């Protein structure tokens, strides 16, 4: 599938963040996780193709995938045009009948033991067939407020505190973790107490996440570049006094992280779009997926068929009308993974791993550190980093 042709005009070699100038006009931002098709990081001037865009920071378009531009040899003969065939429209009642299930969102995340009020969704003629499922299966999550850099909440964390950044960690063993690739000390991201984690993973252990931003830009799921583990906070350990941070916004002082009450969160349309390659049979995948969908009437009363041209925006606007719900504060326990560029859910010996934690905290640009747990709680935690 061909994309939009363009040229890399800006590139930060540290975090692999840059800009592509499109041949047809306009610019698109890209991050390191969009460059997986490249054997080595490209340079300024590289000709590329952009396959899909998504709203990034402050709505700036960001590339989903970037591939090297392959120039095809000149054709010696004009290909004969095939006669066009009109695509048959799928009647809306048929589409509804053939797609009784909305999505598998609830199955993709670790469930919360505490209940939260169901989302209050207004009536909508297009989404009415799946409104009940959406309300009943909306994942429950706990938002974690990480202080903004303009309003820090620096403190000295103890074993019973949740915190981010800084030089301190509470771990099982009395040593600061290092990167298994470059041997540099890892950078502190976030630590959660056993009490906060218990609603999702009971067992008396908390969670600590430290990351190497030097190596993790390219090795985004390599367990050697991070310390993402369930821990008993027995030992107070400190990082080296002088070392160079490689993330976008690490702070030297530990910052207090405040958990909110459990709340429900329904995924945005872009999450379903990324999920469509995994669950193509669901209604959300068919409506929001990458493949074009040609629907015909009769449509439900009160719905304008022109809205199908931007059905994703229509759905997101509908979600925005709900009252209450989760409120992103820089990190989140539970809920679906907030993918920035593609669904890269890892698997273990027991199948696809449910999502446990998203952490951005000012250190992962437009992405996050996505953490996953084994369904049987046997295998080690896994992670995928996006920038």
PAKOL-427573 format. One record per residue: residue in one letter; x, y, z of N, C-alpha, C in turn. Coordinates in steps of 0.2 Angstrom, whole numbers, plus 2048, in hexadecimal, padded with zeros to 3 digits. Example, Ala and Ser with C-alpha at 12.3 -4.5 7.8 and 13.67 -1.06 7.14 Angstrom:
<nodes>
A8427E482783E7EA8278427F0827
S8407F58238447FB824840800827
</nodes>
This chain:
<nodes>
X8047FA800800800800804806800
X80480A7FB8088107FA8058167FF
X80A81A80180882080680A826803
X80A82B80780C832804813833804
X8168357FE81D8367FE81F83C801
X82683C803828842806830841808
X83284680B83A84680D83B848814
X83F84581884184781E84584D81E
X84285282284585982284885B828
X84685782E848859834849852838
X84E85183C84E84B84085384C846
X85084A84C85484A852857843853
X85E84385286183C85386183985A
X85F83D85F85E83A866858836867
X85283A86584C837866848835860
X84C83585A849833854842836852
X84183D85483B84085383D84584D
X83984684883A84A84383484C83F
X83584F83983085283583184F82E
X82C84E82A82C84C82382885181F
X82B85481A828858815825854810
X81E85480F81B85180A81B854803
X81C8507FE81C8527F78168567F5
X8108547F880A8577F680985E7FA
X80D85F7FF80C86580380B86380A
X80D86780F80C866816812862819
X81286182081785E823814859828
X81785482A81584F82E81A84D833
X81884D83A81D84B83F81E84383F
X82484184282483A843829838849
X82883284C82C83085183082A850
X83482885483882285383481C852
X82E81B85582B81485482881484D
X82781984982581984282A81783D
X83081684083681583B83880D83B
X83380983D83580283E8377FE838
X8358018328377FE82B83E800829
X84280482D84980682B84D80282F
X8527FF82C8587FB82F85C7FF834
X85D80683186180B83585D811835
X85E81583A85A81C83A85C820834
X85782283085882682A85B82D82C
X85D83182786083782885B83D825
X85D84382685A84882285B84881B
X85684881785684881085484180D
X85383C81285083680F84983680D
X84883380784283380483E82D807
X83782F80983382A80D82C82A80A
X82882580D82182580C81E825813
X81982981481582981A80F825819
X80E82081D80881C81D80381D823
X7FF8228227FA8238277FC82982C
X7F882D82E7FA8328337F4832839
X7F683483E7F28358447F383B848
X7EE83E84B7F084484F7F5843854
X7FA8478547FF84785A7FE84C85F
X80484E86280385486780085A864
X7FB85D8687F88638667F586285F
X7F385C85D7EF85B8567F485B850
X7FB85B8517FF85B84B7FF854848
X7FE8548427FE84D83E80584A840
X80484384180A83F84380A83983F
X80F83783C80F83183780E82A83B
X80A82683980981F83C80F81B83A
X81181B83481681683281A81A82C
X82181A82C82581D827829817824
X82981781D82D81281A832815815
X83781281383C81580E838815807
X83981A80383681B7FD8398177F8
X8368127F583880E7F08368107E9
X83B8127E583A8157DE83980F7D9
X83380F7D68328097D183580B7CB
X8388067C783B8077C18358097BC
X83880D7B78338107B283080B7AE
X82980C7AD8258077AA8278077A2
X82780279F829802797822802793
X81D801797816801793811803798
X80D80779580780A79980380479B
X8018037A27FD7FE7A47F67FF7A1
X7F27FA79F7EB7FB79D7E77FC7A3
X7E38017A37DE8027A87D87FD7A8
X7D77FA7AE7D27F57AF7CB7F97B0
X7C67F67AD7BF7FA7AE7BD7FA7B5
X7BB8007B77B98017BE7B37FD7C0
X7B37FB7C67AD7F77C87AA7FB7CE
X7A47FD7CE7A18007D37A07FB7DA
X7A37FE7DF7A37FA7E579B7FA7E8
X7997F47EA7937F37ED7927F67F4
X78E7FA7F578D7FC7FC78A7F7801
X78C7F780778A7F380C7847F680F
X77E7F480F7787F781377A7F881A
X7787FD81D7797FE8247767F8829
X7707F682876E7F182C7727EA82B
X7747E98257787E382477F7E4828
X7827EA8287887EB82B7877EA833
X7827EC8367807EB83D77F7E483E
X77C7E083A77B7D983B7817D583B
X7857D783678C7D38357917D583A
X7907DB83E7957DD8437927DE84A
X78F7D884D78C7D98547907DC859
X7977DB85979B7DC85E79F7E385D
X79F7E78617A37EE8607AA7ED860
X7AD7EA8667B47E98667B67E586C
X7BD7E386C7BF7DF8727C37E4877
X7C27EA8777C67EF87B7C77EC883
X7C17EA8867C17E888D7C67E288E
X7C77DE8887CC7D88897D37DA888
X7D47E08867DB7E28857DF7E588B
X7DB7E68907DE7E98967DD7E589C
X7E17E68A17E17E38A87DB7E68AB
X7D67E18AE7D07E48B17D17E78B8
X7CD7EC8BA7CE7EF8C07C97EC8C5
X7CB7EA8CB7C77E78D07C27EB8D3
X7C37F28D37BE7F78D57BA7F98CF
X7B37FA8D07AF7FC8CB7AF8038CA
X7AD8058C47AC80C8C37A580D8C0
X7A28138C079C8158BD79C8148B5
X7978118B27978108AB7978178A8
X79A8178A279981E89E79281F89C
X79182689D78A82889B78B82B893
X78982788F78982888878382B885
X78283088277C83387F77A82E879
X77482F87777182B87177582D86B
X77682986677982A86077682585B
X77382785577082385177581E84E
X77B82084C78081B84978381684E
X78481885478781385978281085D
X77C81185C77780E861777807861
X77980385C7797FB85C77E7F9861
X7837FD8637887FA8677897FE86E
X78480386F78580887478580487B
X7817FE87C7807FB8827877F7883
X78A7F487E7907F187F7967F6881
X7967FB87E79B80187F79A802887
X794803889793805890795800895
X7937FA8937957F489879C7F2898
X79F7F28937A67F08927AC7F5892
X7AA7FB8947AF8018947B47FF899
X7BA7FF8987C07FD89C7C08028A2
X7C17FF8A87C38038AE7CA8058AF
X7CC80B8B07D380D8B17D48118B7
X7DA8138B97DB8178BE7E181C8BB
X7DF8228BB7E38278B87E88298BD
X7EE82B8BB7F482C8C07F68338BE
X7F68388C27F883F8C17FF8408C2
X8038418BD80A8438BD80B84A8BD
X80E84D8C280E8558C28118588BB
X80E85D8B98118618B38178648B5
X81C8658B08228688B282286F8B4
X81C8728B381B8798B58188798BC
X8168738BF8138738C581586D8C9
X81C86C8CA81F8668CD81C8658D4
X81C85F8D681B85C8DD8218588DF
X82685B8E082C8588E282C8558E9
X82E84F8EB82E84D8F28338478F2
X8348458F883883F8FA8348398FA
X8348348F582F82F8F58318298FA
X82C8268FE82D82190282A81A8FE
X82B81590282880E8FF82180E8FE
X81D8139018168139008138188FC
X81881B8F78168218F381681F8EC
X8128228E88128218E08168288DE
X81B8278D981F82C8D782282B8D0
X8248318CD8278308C782E8358C7
X8328338C28388378C183D8368C7
X84283A8C784683B8CD84C8358CD
X8508368D38558318D485482B8D8
X84E82A8DA84C8258E08488208DD
X84981A8DF8448148DE84480F8E4
X83E80C8E583E8078EA83D8008E7
X8427FC8E78427F68E48447F08E8
X8447EA8E58457E48E884C7E38EB
X8517E68E78587E58E885B7EC8E8
X8617EC8EC8647F38EE8687F58E9
X8667F58E286B7F88DD8667FB8D8
X8698018D58668048CF8668018C9
X8617FF8C58617FB8BF8657FF8B9
X8687FB8B586C7FE8AF8697FB8A9
X86B7FE8A38697FB89D86D7F589B
X8697F089986D7EA8978707EB890
X86F7F088C8737F18868797F6887
X8787FC88A87D80188A880801891
X87D7FE8968807FE89D87F8058A0
X87B80A89D87A8108A087580F8A6
X8748138AB86F8128B08688148AD
X8638118AF85D8128AC85A8188AF
X85581B8AB8528228AE84B8208B1
X84A8238B78448218BA83E8248B7
X8398208B68328228B382D8238B8
X82B81D8BB82581D8BF8258178C4
X8238188CA8228128CF81B8138D2
X81880D8D381180D8D68128088DC
X80E8098E180E8058E780A7FF8E6
X80B7FA8EA8077F48EA8007F58EB
X7FE7FA8F07F77FC8F17F47FF8EB
X7F78038E77F48068E17F38008DC
X7F87FC8DB7F87F78D67F37F18D7
X7F17F08DE7EE7EB8E07E77EA8DC
X7E47EF8DA7DD7EF8D77DE7EC8D0
X7E47EB8CD7E57E98C77EA7E28C7
X7EF7E28CB7F37DC8CC7F47DB8D4
X7F07D88D77F17D68DE7F77D28DF
X7F97D28E57FF7CE8E78047D18EB
X8037D78ED8087DA8F280E7DE8EE
X80E7DE8E88147E18E48117E88E1
X8167EC8E08157F38DD8187F28D6
X8197F78D281C7F78CC8217FD8CB
X8277FB8C882C8008C782D8008C0
X82E8068BD8308068B683680B8B5
X83B8098B284180D8B184380B8A9
X8468108A684780F89F84D81389C
X85080F89785681289485481688E
X85481D88E852820888857821883
X85D81F88486381E87F86181987A
X86081387D85F80D87985880B877
X85380E87B84C80C87B84980F875
X84C81487284981886C848812866
X84D80E86584D80986084A802863
X84C80086984B7FA86C8457FB870
X83F7FC86D8397FF8718367F9875
X8377F38748347EE8798397E987B
X8407EB87B8457E687D8457E7885
X8457E18888457E188F84C7E3892
X8517E388E8577E68918587ED892
X8537F188F8547F888F8507FB894
X84C7F78988487FA89D8477F58A3
X8457F88A98447F48AF83C7F68B0
X8387F18AE8317F28AF82F7EB8B2
X82E7EC8B982D7E68BD8287E78C3
X8257E28C58217E28CB8277E18D1
X8267E58D682B7E58DB8287E68E2
X82C7E48E782B7E58EE82F7EB8F0
X82C7F08F28317F68F38347F68FA
X83A7F28FA83E7F19008447F5901
X8477F78FB84D7FA8FB84D8018F8
X84F8068FB84F80D8F885680D8F4
X85580E8EE85C80F8EA85C8158E6
X8618188E586281E8E286781D8DB
X8658218D68698218D086F8258D1
X8748258CC87A8298CC8798318CD
X87D8348D187C83B8D287C83F8CC
X88183D8C78828418C188183D8BB
X87C83E8B787C83A8B187783E8AC
X87783C8A68748408A186D83D89F
X8688408A086183E89E86083E896
X85D83989485C83988C85583988B
X85083A88F84983B88E84784288D
X84184388B83F84A88983D84F88F
X83C84B89583A85089A83B84D8A1
X8418498A28428468A984484C8AE
X84184B8B48438508B984784D8BF
X84B8518C285084E8C784D84C8CD
X8478508CF84484E8D583E84A8D4
X83D8458D98378418D88318458D9
X82C8438D58268468D48208428D7
X81C8448DB8168408DE81183F8D8
X80F8388D880A8368D38048358D7
X7FE8388D57F88378D97F38338D5
X7F182D8D87EC8298D47E582C8D5
X7E182C8D07DA82E8D07D58288D2
X7CF8298D37CA8248D47C98208CD
X7C781A8CE7C68168C87C08198C3
X7C18198BD7BD81C8B87BD8188B2
X7B88198AE7B78158A77BA8198A2
X7BD81689D7C08198977BE815891
X7BB81888C7BA8158857BF818880
X7C281387D7C78158787C581A873
X7C981E8707C882286B7C881E864
X7C582185F7C581E8587CC81C856
X7D181F8577D881D8557DA817858
X7D881685E7DA80F8617D780985D
X7D080A85C7CD8058587D0804851
X7D280A84E7D68098477DC805848
X7E080684D7E680284E7E47FB84F
X7DF7FA8537DD7F38557DA7EF84F
X7D87F384A7D47F08447D87EA841
X7DE7EA8417E27E583E7E27DE842
X7E07DF8487E07D984D7D97D684D
X7D47DB84D7CD7D884E7C97DB848
X7CA7D98427C77DC83C7BF7DA83C
X7BD7D68407B67D48407B17D8844
X7B47DD8487B07E184D7AD7E7849
X7A87EA84C7A57EF8487AA7F5849
X7AD7F784E7B27FC84F7B77FC84A
X7BA7F68497BF7F58447BD7F683D
X7B77F483B7B47F58347B37FD833
X7B08008387AF8078387B580C838
X7BA80A83C7BF80F83D7C680C83A
X7C68068377CC8038347CF80782E
X7D580482C7D88078267D5806820
X7D180081F7CE7FF8197C7803818
X7C68058127C18098107BA805811
X7B58088147AF8058157A9809811
X7A680580D7A080980979A80680B
X79680B80F79080981278A80C80F
X78480980E77E80C80B77980B810
X77380F80E76D80F813769808812
X76480881676180E81A76580F820
X76681582276981782876481882D
X76681883476281A83975F821839
X75982283B75782983B75B82D83F
X75C83383D76083884076783883F
X76A83483A771833838772836831
X77783A83177983D82A77E839827
X77D83582178283181E78983481D
X78983B81C78F83E81B79483E821
X79183C82779583C82D79A83682C
X79883182879C82B8277A382D824
X7A38338217AA83581E7AF836823
X7AD8388297B183982F7AE836835
X7AD82F8347A982B83A7AE82B840
X7B482B83F7B882B8457B8831849
X7B78378467B683D84A7AF83E84D
X7AB83B8497A483B84C7A3837852
X7A78318527A782D8587AB83085E
X7B083485D7B48378627B083D865
X7AD8408607A88468637A3843867
X7A083D86579B83A86979D838870
X7A48358717A68348777A883A87B
X7A983F8787AB84687C7A5848880
X79F84687E799848881797845888
X79B83F88979A83B88F79C83F895
X79983E89B79B8428A179F83D8A5
X7A48408A97A883C8AD7AD8398A9
X7AF8338AB7B482F8A77BB8308A9
X7C082D8A67C782E8A87CA8348A5
X7CF8368A87D283D8A77DA83C8A7
X7DD83B8A17E483A8A07E883F8A4
X7ED83D8A87F18418AC7F88408AB
X7FA83C8A680183B8A58038338A6
X7FE8308A97FF8288AA7F88258AC
X7F881F8AB7F181C8AC7F28148AD
X7EF8128B27EE80A8B47E88088B0
X7E98028AD7E37FF8A97E18038A3
X7DB8018A17D980489A7DD802894
X7DB80488F7DE8028897E5806888
X7EA8038847F08068837EF80C87E
X7F28128807F181887C7F6818876
X7F58138717FA81386C7FA819868
X80081B86680282186380282085B
X80581A859806819852804812850
X80380D854801807852800802858
X7FB7FD8577FA7F885D8007F385C
X8047F386180A7EF8628097EA868
X8037E886A8027E48708067DE870
X80A7DD87580F7D787580B7D1877
X80E7CB87680B7C58798107C187D
X80E7BD8818127B888580F7B1883
X8127AC8878107A58878087A4888
X8057A988B7FE7A888C7F97AD888
X7FC7AF8827F87B387D7FA7BA87E
X7F57BE87A7F67C587A7F67C8881
X7FA7CC8837FB7CF88A7F67D588B
X7F27D58907EE7DB8927F27E1894
X7EF7E78927F37ED8947F27EF89C
X7F77F189F7F77F28A67F87FA8A7
X7FD7FD8A47FF8048A68028078A0
X80080E89F80281389A80681889E
X80C81A89D81081F8A081382389B
X81182A89B81582F89781983389B
X8168378A081983B8A581E8408A2
X81D84289C822847899828844897
X82983E89782F83B89582F83788E
X82983688B828832885825836880
X82683C87F82384087A81C83F879
X81A83D87381383C871811835873
X81583187581482A87681382887D
X81582287F81582088681981A887
X81A81888D81C81188F81680D890
X81580888C80F80488D8117FD890
X80E7FC8968107F689A80A7F1899
X80C7EA8998077E58988097DF89D
X8037DC89F8047D68A48027D08A0
X8047CA8A38027C48A17FB7C28A3
X7F77BF89F7F07BE8A17F07B98A7
X7F57B48A77F57AF8AD7F97B28B2
X7FC7B88B28017BB8B78067B68B8
X8097B38B380F7AE8B48157B18B0
X8147B48AA81A7B78A781C7BE8AA
X8227C08A88247C78AA8207CC8A6
X8207D28A981D7D88A68207D989F
X81D7DC89A8207DE89481E7E5893
X8227E988E8207F088D8227F1885
X81F7F78838207F987D82180187D
X82680487B82780B87C82680E875
X82281487582181887082381F871
X82582386C82882A86D82582E868
</nodes>
